[in-house]
């Protein structure tokens, strides 16, 4: 509010003999000089190319290579996932404390019953964020679990060291987390393309 009251409004309403504000024109020209190179149709087209068209072209080549071997592999994998997913379940193996203090690392394990899928077919992630005043969880970043073997029952065991300052801690203050898992394959156009996800 101080900037609006003491800088913006006085600059806008201050007029010289010609009826315009020299300070406001200076601000407007500086804004155009700094903003236009970042927000224009050339940048937009390059974003489409680098983020959408080029990845889609690369994916198309991968799926079509070797007489569409990749496409057939991906289709068979998706069919296997759809059949297995209803019986796939996950659970925390180790108890999680209600809170930790700054500098502490939170390590925990998740066991996934794969129901015939390989451990590499499933991604387990910890989503770190904060709960808003409206009781909505807003994610800040994710930390991926890594496969650490199997439980005596044959479930896949995934581990994560959360809030490790050397790898996964990118924010300070009060933080919360949610754990999710979903099927994933290197040939998918998006990691969550299957639309199958469960939260612990």
Secondary structure, DSSP 4 states (H G I P E B T S, - for coil): -HHIIIIIHHHHH---TTSS-HHHHHHHHHHHHHHTTTSSHHHHHHHHIIIIIHHHHHHHHHHHHHHHHHHHHHHHHHHHHHHHHTT-EEEESS---S---TT--EEEEEEEE-TT--GGGEEEEEEEEEE-TTS-EEEEEEEE-EEEEE-TTS-EEEEEEET-TTTT----SS-EEEEEEEE--TT-SSTTTT---EE-
